[in-house]
Amino acid sequence: MINETVKHYEIREKLGEGGMGVVYKAYDSKLDRMVALKFLPRSLSSSEDRNKRFLNEARAASALHHNNTCTIYEIDETADGQMYIVMPVYPGKSLDRLIEQEGLSLEQALDLAIQIGEGLNAAHDQDIIHRDIKSNNIMVTDDGQAIIMDFGLAKRKETTRLTKTGETLGTVPYMSPEQATGDELDQRTDIWSLGVLIYEMLTGETPFNSSYPQAVVYSILHEEPENLISKSPELPASLGPVVHKALEKDRDRRYQQVDQLVEALKKIRRDIRTADQDEKPVRSSKETQWFSSPLHLIALVLATGVLAVAGYFTFSTTADRSAEEVSIAVLPFETIGEQENSTFTRGIHGGLLTRLSNISGLKVTSRTSTLQYREQIKPMPEIARELNVDWIVRGEVQETLDRVQVDARLVYAPEDRQVWAQNYRRNLTANNLFEIQSDLALEITGELQTRLSPEEKTRVERKPTMNLNAYRNFTEGVSLLEQRTPDAVLRSVDYFMDAIDEDPEYAPAWAILGEALIYIDFYKYDTMDNYSISPQEAIDTALELNPDLAESHASLGILYYTQKMGTKAVAELNRAIELQPSYETAQNWLGFLYLLTGQPKKAIVHAKRAIELNPLAPASRLYPSLSYLANNQPEQALKEVQRAREIQPEWGEIYAFEGIMLYHNGRYDEALHALQKADSLIGSEAKSVWIPDMASVARLAARAAGGSLSIDMRSASWKSHPFWSGLEAASAKDVDRAISEFQKIDQYSMWPNISLRYYFPDILGPVREDPRYADIIDAMNRQWQ
C-alpha cells in the first residue's frame, strides 16, 4: 500500500504488523500531520469475530482521552470495505524492548508504572477493562511517556462477550488467576497484570516463568512468586509489599482500585526523592572544589500533541517533529464598561493562569510577566519573542450588576493568527466565574491537543469557594501580595482574613495568608503579636482543607526555609511543583533551597525554569543568578543580574548582587561602582538577609585591584557578622583568623552559607584546604538538614 492514498491519508511506509493488524505511517493532508493507519489484514477481514474485536479496540480506545492511553483520531473503511483506525505515531520503543535492550532504573520503573496506572485508572473510570496489559502493549516515547496500546481485548461492562464461554483472554505470563480460570473479569485483573509488569520492570523477568504455558498457568494459580526484595535486595523495602499486594491471587485482597496502587507508588517515589543522596553536601575542598564542572542545561521536554502507535507488534521510529513543551502566556484581560480593571477581570486572568499552570504539558508564563502588557500595546510576534512563547490568550470581561460576560481568543503569536475564540455569558456568581475559568482552560488545552491526567483535570475544574465576596477579597489580597513591598504585604493580610471570614473553608486563602504572614514575621515588617494566627496555623488549616493544593505546600516549604529545615523545605517545594508544574514562586524557592543544602546542579535546573516562567520579573532574574555563580558560570550570573537591572533600575538590592557578580568576573572597579550605587539606594532594606555586607565586599574589590580603588561608602560595615570579618581575614591571607571567625558563626544564613560553599575562590581557596574547614561545613549541613 506504500504511496497509495486512502481518503486524505498518503501512505508513506510500513511501521509494523501483528496478530490484530498492520500499521502504516501516513501523511494527513487535511490536518498537515503524520499519523498511523492500522488495517485489519485482508486475509482476516472475512472473520466476523476479528472484525468485532477490531472495532471493539477502536471503540474502547476512542472513548479515552488521557496522556497515557493511545488516542484514536478516526475509524473508517476503504472503498473496498477494509477497516482501519487512524492513530498517532509516537517516537520511541515498546517497553519489552526497552527492558531487554537497556534495562530500567528504579526511578524510570516507578515513573512508568505510575503513568500506566494513571492510564488504566482513566479507562476504569469509563468502565473499560484492558485485559491484556503486558510489556509489548506499552509504548515508551523518547521523552519517557508511557502509552497503553492495543485495546483489542478491552471491553466495556455493557458490551457483548466476544469469546466462547470459558475461553481465556490475555497473554499467559500476565494473566490474572481469574483470567486463567475463565471467570468473569473486572478492573482488578488489570491491577494484577500491572503488578506483573512492575515486577518485570524491576527485575527483568516476569514473576511466573516457564517454557510451557501450562506450567505458567499452574504457577499463577498455585505458587507464589519469588519475593521481590529477596530477588533484588537493592530495591526499597517498602516496594515489596506494594507489588505483592497487586499480585494477590484472591482479588478481594488485591488493591481494589488502580489509583490505590498508583498512590502507593507515588509515595515510594516521593520518599526516594526526599532521601536522594546523589548530590551530597560540600564537606571540604579536598572532596569538592569550589566550582563543580559546568552543568549541561537540561531541556525540559514534555510531549504534547506528538503522534504514536503500537499494537501486538513492536517497533521504533523517528519523530517527524521533535516533541516540545507547549508554551503559552495569558495576557491581562481587558475590562469593558465603567469598571476599569475590576476585581473579577483580575480574578479571571489569575484563575485561568493558575488552572493552566497545573498542567504538565504546558509552560505557562507567570502573571508577573504578563502584567507588563496591561497597558503596553505591542504586536503579538513581539510579545511572543519577549516572553518566549508560541501561544497567547487575550480576552475581555464585561461585568454588570448581576451578569458577567467573558470573551477569549487563542492566538498563534509568531504569526498573529487567531485559531480559536469563545464567549461566556453567565449570572455573576462565584460558581459561574470558576466554571468560566475551568471551561476556558479545558477549551484551550483541547485546542492545543494537550492531554490532561485525571488529577490535572480535577485541579483544573476545582471550585475553591462558592462565596463571591470571599473570592473578591482573595483576588485583592493576591494583587497586593504580588507587589512584595512591606506595606502591600501587610495590607494583603486584611483581605485574606476577610475572605476567610466570608468562607472559613476557602483553602487557597488560608495558604496564601500563611505565605504573607511568613514574610511579615521573617522580614520583621510587623510583630506577630498583632495577629491572631501564626503562619503554621494558617498553612495547617489549608492542608487540612485540601492536602493537594500546591500553594499550601509552597507556603510550608518557605516556612521550613525560615526555620532552616532544608530537607523538609525541599520536599514541600517539590510537591508544590509536582502539583503545579508552572508555579514560578515554588521553582525559584526550590532552586535557592538546593543551593543552601549543597546541591548546586539541581539548583540551576529550577533557577533556569524560574526565568523561563517569569522572564520579565526582576526577582526571577536576580535570585537565579546565585545558582549560575555557584555552578561556575559567573558571566551568565552577571547577565541575569543586569537583565534584572534593566527591568527595575532603582532596586538597590540588584546593584548589591551586581557588585558580587562583577567581583567574580574580575571587574573590580565596576564592582565597586555597583556597590556604591547600592549603598546610595538601599535604606531600610539594608538589614535584609538578601543584602551582602557591601562595605566588606567593596574592601575585597579594592584589595583585589591592588589597593588602587577608592572606597566611598555612606556607611561602614553594618553587618556585624563573623562571616564577613572572616572573609576579610582570608583576603589578607590570615587563614587562622578566618577559620577562627567562621567558627563563631551560629546561624548559617544566606550569604555565609552559599559563600562558604561556592563563592570567593581566590580568597577562600587556602581556607578550604585547611582540615578545620570541613568541620565548619559539617556544622552548616547539620543546621540545614
N, C-alpha and C positions, 0 to 999 in steps of 0.2 A: 504493500500500500504506500510505499515511500513515494513522495511527490504527488500523491493524489490529494484531492480536496473533498472534504466532507462538510457540506454546508459552507460555513465561513472558516473552517479549520484546514490549514495547509499542512499536511503530514510531512515531517522532516526526517525523523529517524525512529528506529525501534529502540525502546528502552528495556524491555524485558517481557517475560511471559511466565505463566504458572498455570496451576490447575483451574483457576477461575477466569482466566482471560489473558489477552495480550495487550501490551501498553505501548503506545506510540507518543513521541513528542511532536507537538503541532503548534503552528502559529495561528493565533486567533486574530484574524484581520479586522474583525469588528471592534474589538476592545484593545487591539495592539498589545498583545501579551502572549507569552508562551504558556501552553497548557499540556496536559497529558490526556489522551483518549484511551480508555480501556474498553476493548471489544470482547464480547463473548465469541470464542472461536467458532467458525462456521461449522466445523465438524460436530459441535455440540449444540448448535442453535435449534436443532430439531427436538432436543430434550426439554420437555415442559418443566421438569424438576430443576434443571440447570437454569432455565430462564427465570423461574420463580426465585431461585436463590440469588441470581444476579440482580434481579430487581429488588430483592429484599436488602441486599447490601446497599444499593443505591438509596433506597427509601430511608433505611435506618440512618445512614451517614448523612444524608441531606437534611435530616431533622436536627443535626447537631451544629452548633456554632461555637467552637472553643479552640483555644490556641493549640491544644494537644490532641485534636481529632482532625482527620483529613476532611477538607471542605469538598462538597460536591457542587460544581457550578451548574451542571445541566445533565438531564437524562434524555436520550433521543435514540433514533434508529436511522440507519442509512436507507436509501431509496429501495434497496432490495431486502429490507427487513432485518438487517443485522443491528443488534442493540449495542449501544455504547454509553459510557459515562464520561463526562468532562470534569477533570480534576486538576489541582495544581501540580507543579513539578518542584520538588524540594531538592536542593543541593545537599548531598550527604551520603550516608550509607545505612544499611539496616543494622539493628542492634546486634544481631548474631554475628555479623561480620566484624563489627566494632569490638565485641568481646573476644572473638577469635584472633583478630589481627593485631589489636592494640592493647586490649585489657582496659579496665576502668579503675580509676582511683576511687577511694571511699566517697569523696565529695561528689564525683561525677555520678556514681551509682545512686547516691541519695537524691541528687537533683533530678536524675532521670526517673527514678521511682516515684518521686513526688509529682512530677509532671504527668506521668502515665496515670497515677491515681487520680489526679485532678481531671484528666480527660475522661476516665471511667466514671467519675462522680457526675460529670455533666451528662454522660449517656444515661446513667442510672436515674438521674433526675427526670429524664424523659421516658422512663420505663423501657430503656433499651439495654439489653444484656449482650455483651460481645460474644462470649462463649468460646473464643479462640485466641486469647491473649498468649503470645509467645514472642520469642526474641526476633524472629524474622517477620513478624507483623508490626514491628515498631521501627519507624524511620527516625534516625537522629540526624538533624541538619548539621551543616558545618559549624554553626554557632551554638550547637548544644541543645536545640529544641527537639523534644520527643513528640512524635506524631503517631497516634494509633491509626493503623491502616486496616483495610480489608474487613469490612463488616459483613462478609459473606455468610457467616453463621449467626450473625446478630438477629435478635428477634425482639419485637415488642410483646408485651404481655397479652395484647389482644389479637396478635396475628395467628394464623393457622400454622400448626406444626408442619414442617416441610419434610419430615423424615418419618419412616415407618415406626410403629410402636416398638420401643426397646432399642432403637438404633442409637449408638453413642455418637456424640458430637465433639469436635475439637481435635487437638493433637495430643497423642498419648502422654509424653512426658509432662505436659502441663495440665492434664485432665484433673478435675476435682474428683473425689470419691463418688459424688452423686452423678457426675458425668459418666464415670466408669461403669456404674450400675444401671445407667439409663433412666434415672429418676428425673422428675420434673425439676427444672433449674430456676434459680433466682439470682439476684446480684451477687450472692456470696460465692458463686462459682468463679466469678471474675476476681474476687478477692483472693481465693486460693491460687489461681493462675498467676496473679500478680506476686503473691508470696514466692511461688516457684521462680518467677522471673528475677525477683530481688536476690534470692539465693544464688541464682546463676550469675548475676552481675557481680556479686561479691566474691564468689569462689571460682568462677569459670566453668561450672558444670551444674546441671540440674540436680535436685535432691534425690530423685528416684532414677537410677541408671541401670540399664541392662541392654544387651544386644537384641533381646527378644521382647516385643511389645507385651506379650502375655505376662512376662516376668515384671515388667514395669507396672502394669495394672495391678498385679498381686501386691507389689510393694506399696503402691498408692493406697490400697485398701487395708493392708495388714501390718505394714512396717513403718517405723519412724525414721525420718532422715537423720543423717549424722548431725550432731549438734553443730550449729553454725560457728560458735566461738571455739569449740574444740578443733574444728576443721581449719579455721582462720583465726588464730589467737590474737592477731594484731588488731582485730576489729573491736570497737567499743562494746563492753559487756552488755550495755543496755539494748543493743541491736538484736541480740539473740532472741529474747522473749517476744519482741515485736514480730520478727519474721516467723517464729514458730507458732505464734497465735494465728497468723494468717494461714498457716498450714495445718490447723486443727482438722482432723478427719470429721469430727462431729460439727456440722456447720453452725449449730446453735452455740458452740463455744468459740467460734471464729469471730473476727470483727464482723459486726452486723451491717455496717455501712462503710464504704471505702474511705469516706472522709475521716473516719476514726483512725484508720491506718495512716492516712496522709498526715494527720496532726501528730501522731506518734513519731513519724519520720522527721517532720519539721522540728519537733522538739530536740531530737537527737542531733539534727544538723545545727540548730542554734547552740546547743551545748558544746559541740565540737568547735564551732567558730569562736565562741567565747573563750575556750581554753586553748585556742590556736597558739602554738609556740614556734611557728616557723620564723618569726622575727623577734628574737629575744632582745630585751632592753640592753643598751650600751653598758658595758662593765668596765672596760679600760681601753686605752689606746693600743695596747698590745693585741687585744682581741678585735677591736673595731677602730679603724681610722676615723678621722674627723668627718670625712665625707665618704659615703658609700659610692659605688660606681653609678654613673648616671642611669636614671630609670628610663626604660623604654616605655614611652607613654602608651597606655592601654586604650585601644579603640573599643568603646562600648557599643557593641553591635547587637542590636535586637532585631529579630526577624519580624517584619510586618508586611503582609501582602506578598510574601515570597511564595512561589508556586511549587507543589511537590506531589509525588505519588510513589506508592509501593504496594505490593499485594502479596500473594503467596510466593512470588518471585522476589529476588533481591538484586539491587543494582545501585550504582552511584553515578552521579552526573555533575557537570559543572553548571553553576547558575548562569543564566543569561545576563542577569544584573546582580551585582553584589547586594547582599542583604544589608539594609540600612535602617537605623532608627528613624522614625518619623519625627521631624522637628516642627514645632508649632508654637505660635505666640497668639495670645488673646489680647487685642488692644482694648483700652478702656472704652466701654460703651458710652454712647452719647445720650444725654437726656434731652428728650423732645418735650417742649412745653415750658411752663413757667418755672418749674423747679429745676434749677441748674445743679447738675452733679448730685442728684438725690441719693439718699442712703440706699435705696433699692437698686439704683443703677450700679453703685459700687458693690452692692451685695451680689447682684447677678454676675458681675465681672469676676469678683473674688471667688464666688462659689463655683463658677464654671472652671476657673483655673485650678481650684483645689480638686475638683472631681476628675479633671483630666490628668492631674498630677498623680493620681492613684494608679494609672495605667502604665504597666511596664513597657509597652511597645512605643510609648511616646516620650519625647524630650520636650518638656513644657517650660517655656521661658517664664521666669518668676515675675510676679506682679510688680515688684520694684522697678524692674527694667521696662516693662510695658507702660508704666505710668508716665514715662518720659514723653510718650506720644499723645498725652491727653490734650495738649494744646498745640503741639507741633503738627504741621501739615506737611507730610513728605510723601513722595511716590512709594508705592508698595515695594518695588525692587530695592530701593534704597533702605527702607526699613528692614527688609529681609536680610540684606548684607550686614547691617549694623547688629542685628540680633542673631545672625547666622541660623536662620530658619527657612524652610521652604513654604510653610503654610501659615496663613494669618486669618484669624477670625475677627470680624468687625460687627458692630451692631448698634442699635438704638433702643432706648427704653422710654416709653411714654406712660406716665402714671397719672391717673385721675383719682377722684375721691375713693372709689371702690373698685376700680379696674386697672389692670396693667397690661400693656402690650409690649412684646419684645420682638424685634426683627433682627435676624442674624444672617451673616454671609460667610462662607468659607472661600478663601481666595488662594489660588496658587501664586504666591507672591513674586517669584522671579519673572513671571510673565504678566503679572497683574490681571490674572484670569479668574473670574468668579466661576466656581464649579458647583456651588450649592447655596441655596437660600431658603429660609423658613421664617414664618412669623407665628407668634403665640399670643392669643388674647384670652386672658383669664380674669376671674374675680381676684381682687387683691387680698390674698391670704398667704400665710407662711407656707402652707401645704402646696399651694399653686406655684409659689416662687421656687420652691425646691424641685417641684416637678418640672418646671421650665428648665432649671439648671441641669437636671439629670437627663431630660429629653434632648437638650442641646448636646450634652456630652456623648450620649449614645448615638445621635444622628451623625455627629462629626466623626466619631470613631468608625462608624459604619461606612461613611463616605470614604474614609482613608483606608478602609479594609484592615483596620487594626482590631484584632480579636481579643476579647476580654475573658479572663478566667472568671469562674463563678464568684470568687471572693472580690475581684475587682468590680464586677457588675454590682455586687451587693453594696460596696462602698460608694460607687457612683450614684446609686439610687437611694442612698441613706437620707433620711429626713431628720436632722438633729433636733428640731423643735417645731411645735405647731403654734407657737405664740409669736405673733407678728411684732409686738413691741420688744420681746426678747431678742429677736433677730435684728431689729433696728439698732438696739443698743450694742449688740455684739459687733455689728459692722462698723459702727462708730469707734468702738474700742480698738478694733484691729487697725483701722486707719491711723489712729493716734500712735499705737504701739510701733507701727512700721517706721515712724519718724525717728525713734530711738533717742530723742532728746529727753533730759530729765523731766521737764515739765510735761511733755506729751505722754511719757510713760506713767507718770503719777496720775494724770487725768484719765488715762485709759482704764485704770482700775475702777473708777466710779462707774463707767459704762458696763464693764464686765459684771460688777456687783449688781447693777440694775437689771442686767439680762438674767442673772441667776435668781434675783428676787421674782422676776416675772415667770421664770421656768426653772425650778431647782434641779431638774433633770437634764439640763442643757449641757452635755458633756464637753463640747468644744469651748464653751465659755469658761468652764472650770479649768480646762487645760491651759488656755491662753492667759487666764488670770494667774495661774501658777507661774507662767513664764514672766509676766510683768512683775509679780512680787519677787521673783528671783533677782531681777535686775535692780529693783529698789533696795533690796537687802544687800546684795553683793557690792553694788557701786555706791552704797550709802546715800542714795537720793533722799531717804527718809528713815526714821526709826520704825522698826516693825511693831513697836508698842502702839502705833497709831492704827493698826489693822487687826481685825477680829479673827483673821485666819492666816495661817502660815502657808508658804509655797508648797510644803509637803502635803498639807491637808487638802489644798485645792487639787493637786495632782492626783492624790489618792482617790478623791471623790470622782474625778474624771475617769480614772481607770476602773473604778467600781461600776460606773455607769456604762462605760464602753471600753473593754480591755483591748480592743483592736483599733484604737484611734491614734493615728500617727502623731498628732500634736501632743498627746499625753506622754508618749514615750520620749519624744524630743525634749519636752519640758523636764521630764525626770532625768534624762541624760545631762541636760545643762545643770540641773540641781546637783547631780553627782559630781560634775566638774567643780562646782564651787566648794564641794566638800573633799576634793582631791581623791575621789573614789574612781580611779581611772578605768578599771576593768568593767565596773558596772555602768559607767557613763558610755563607754564604747558599745556595750551590749544593747543599751536602750536606744542609742542613736542608730545603730544598725537595724534594730527592729523598726524604728520610725521610717527608715529608708525602704525597708522591705515592704512596709505597708503603703508608702507614698514615695515612689522612686524619684520623682521630680521635686522633692522637698529640699529646696536650696539651703534653708537655715540648718537643717539636720546635716546636710552634706558638708557645709562649712565647719560646723562644730566638730563633726566626726574627724575631718582632716586635722583639725587642731588637736583633738584628743589623742590621735595616733602619734602626733609629734611629741606630746607630753609623756606618752608611755613608751617612747623609744622605738617607734615603728614608722620611720620616715618614708619608706617606699609605699606603704599603704596610705599614708597621709597625702601624698601627691596625687594619688588617684582621685580622692574626694575633693582635693583642692581644685584640680582641673575641672571636675564635674561642677563645682560651685560656680566657677567662672562661666562655663557653658550655659548654666541655667539662669544666671543673673549677670549678663555681661556689662550692663550699664550701671550697676550699683558699685559705688566706691569700695564698700566693705568686702564685696565679693571679689574684688581685685587685690585689696590690701592684705587681708589675712592669708590668702593662699600664697602670697609671696614668701611667707615664712617657710612653707613646705618646699618651694623651689630652692631657697637658700640652703635648707637642710639636706637637699639632695644634690649639692654641688653644682647648682645652676644659678650662680649669682647674677649673670646677665639677664636671665629670664625673670628672676626675682625683682630686679630693678625695673624692668619693663612693666611688670604688673603694678608696681607702686606708682610709676609715672603715669600709667593709664588711670589709676585712681585719682591722681592729682589733676589730670585733665577734666575728669568728671566733676570733682568737688575741690576747686583750688584753694579754698580758705579753711580747710580742715587741718588743724595743726598736727594731729596725730600722723597724717600722711608724711609730713616733712620729717618727723622723727624716724619713721620707718625708712624713708628715703636716705637719711643720713647713715643708717646701719647698712643699707644695701650698697650705697656708694663706697663706704669704707671697705666692704668685702670685694668690691671691684677695683680697689686700689686707687680710687679717685678721691684722695683725702681732702684736697682743697674744696671740691664741690660738696663733700660730705659735711665739712664744717659749715659751709653756707646754708645747707639744708637744715642742719641742727639749729643754727641761729634763727632761721625763719620759723622753725617750730617753736623755739623759745619765745619769739615775739607774738605768736598766735595763741599758744596754749596758756590758758588761765587756770580755772578751777579743775580742768581735766588732768592737770599735771600729775596728780597722785593716782591716776588710774593705773591698774595693773598692766594696761596695754602700752603705756609710755615708758620707754627706757630712760635711764639717767642720762639726759642729753649732755650735761656738763662733763660727765665721765667719758662718754663716747667722744666728745669734742677733744678732750685731752689726749685720748688714744689716737685720734686722727692727726693731731699736731705732732705727737711723738713719732708716729709712723712717717710723717713728712719730714722728719729730721729736725723738728722743733721750729720749722720756718713759718708755721701758721700762727696768726694772731687770734687768740680766743677772746671773743667779745660776747659774753652771755649776760643776760639780765640777772640770772641767779647763780649762786654757787651750786654745789652738788646737794640737791634737796632729797636725794634718795639715800637715806642713812641705812644702807643695807650692806652687809659684809660681802655680798657677791661683787658689787661694783668696786669696793676698795680692794678686794682680792684680785679682780680683773686688772686694775691699775698696777697692783704689785707685780702681777705676771708680766705686764707690758714693760716693767722696769727690770725684768728677768730675776725677780726675787721669788723663786719658787716656794721656798719655805714659808714666807709671809703670805703668799697667795693661798697655799694649802691651809694655813692656819685660819685665814679669813673664811675660806669656803667651809671649813669645819664648824664655823659658828652659825652657819645657816640653819634655821629651824623650820622655815617654810620655803619649799622649793616652788615658788610661784613662777609665772610665765617666763620672764627673761632669765632668771638663774637656771631654770630647768633647760630650756631649749639652747641657751648659750653654752652651758657646760656640756651638753650632749653633742652639739653640732657646730657652733659658731666660733669665730675668732681663732682660726687655726694658727696664724702667725704668732699669736700671744699665748694661747693655751697648749700649743704643741708640747713644750717641755713639761708642763704640769700634767698632761695626760700620760706622760711616760713615768711619772712618779707612782710607786706602788700604792701610796695613800689615796690617789685619785679614785681607784676602784672602789674604796670604801665610801667615798662621797657619792658616787653613782649608785652604789647599793642602797644607801640611805634614801636617795631620791626615788629609786624604784619602789622601795618599801612604802614610801609616803604616797605614791601614786598608783599602787597596785589595786 
